[in-house]
């Protein structure tokens, strides 16, 4: 038998495991260490690494597609390396999508502005 003379009910240590969702008050577990928030420098470093990977992949693409092709567009005829022609097409497509997206954002902003400043 365990001797508990002179101890109060809160001084007795129990090996019992509290049931989940129970209301038994006990010592709180130490808080888990928080993950450090990413800093600007950390994000810039990750961005530089990602950019370097993209540049290496782009370099490999250009070196593997170095043979020239004839390109005709709107009456213009050029002889370009295949990689350059594909990159120009990709950049042109990205600019077109960006222009359409910017026009839509500006349209939505005008609509919101009109709604906010509409006389009631």
NORVEN-V922522 format. One record per backbone hydrogen bond with DSSP energy under -0.5 kcal/mol. NH is the residue of the N-H (numbers start at 0). CO is the residue of the C=O. If there is no record, write none. Layout:
nh: [NH NH]
co: [CO CO]
This chain:
nh: [3 6 10 11 17 21 42 43 44 45 46 47 48 49 50 51 52 53 54 55 56 57 58 59 60 61 62 63 64 65 68 70 72 75 77 79 79 81 82 84 85 86 87 88 89 90 91 92 93 94 95 96 97 98 99 100 101 102 103 104 105 106 107 108 109 110 111 112 113 114 115 116 117]
co: [1 3 7 7 15 18 38 39 40 41 42 43 44 45 46 47 48 49 50 51 52 53 54 55 56 57 58 59 60 62 79 77 75 72 70 68 77 66 64 80 81 82 83 84 85 86 87 88 89 90 91 92 93 94 95 96 97 98 99 100 101 102 103 104 105 106 107 108 109 110 111 112 114]
